[in-house]
Amino acid sequence: MDLILMRIFAASLGTETNTFSPIPTSYANFEASFAYPPGKHPDAPKHTTAPLYVARKRAASDGFILIEGSCFWAEPSGTCGKADYEMMRDRILAELEAALPVDGVLLGLHGAMVAYGYDDCEGDLIERVRKLAGSKAVIGCEYDLHCHLTKKRVSNADISILYKEYPHTDFLERAEELVTLVLRAIRGEIKPVTSLYDLR
């Protein structure tokens, strides 16, 4: 009997948007920082790409197939161009669609990205990922501790992990935690439930 391995897709998209800045963020800013197509991410961790990096290291030992998507990051600046965001988002979604079916999705995000027409870029991306991956896939996200959490994100992602340290010295540890929890959820060992509560 053939062993059926879990299939996990990983990608990242992030920047920290300052909506008061008059300097817009374009795809050129992402290219200047990093914009890696599938399989071209260097063998070194970056903040938002830590889930992909960790999954790459653990795929063989943890018994899953990793399908790598694109990874994008731009240094903090102003609002992202609408077409620029949609191009990167749609590239990741097309890669996910080509990888289907998947058991899990790992997303490396910042959590404070805004584009013209999209106040919640991460929520928009996660919602579209959920529609493609289906209700049974486990979606796990890693965020910067300066992120926003929205109902759209919480209702579409199964697991959300935030950095705990500033400076962000623990981004790899948090990615390890995320990968472990996603794998446990896929195996049915845990059934994570995420909710949002306003402490004001």
Secondary structure, 3 states (H helix, E strand, C coil): CCCCCEEEEEEEEECCECCCCCCCECHHHHHHHEEECCCCCCCCCCCCCHHHHHHHHHHHHHCEEEEEEEEEECCCECCECHHHHHHHHHHHHHHHHHHCCCCEEEEEECCCCCECCECCHHHHHHHHHHHHHCCCCEEEEEECCCCCCCHHHHHHCCEEEECCCCCCCCHHHHHHHHHHHHHHHHCCCCCCCCCCCCCC
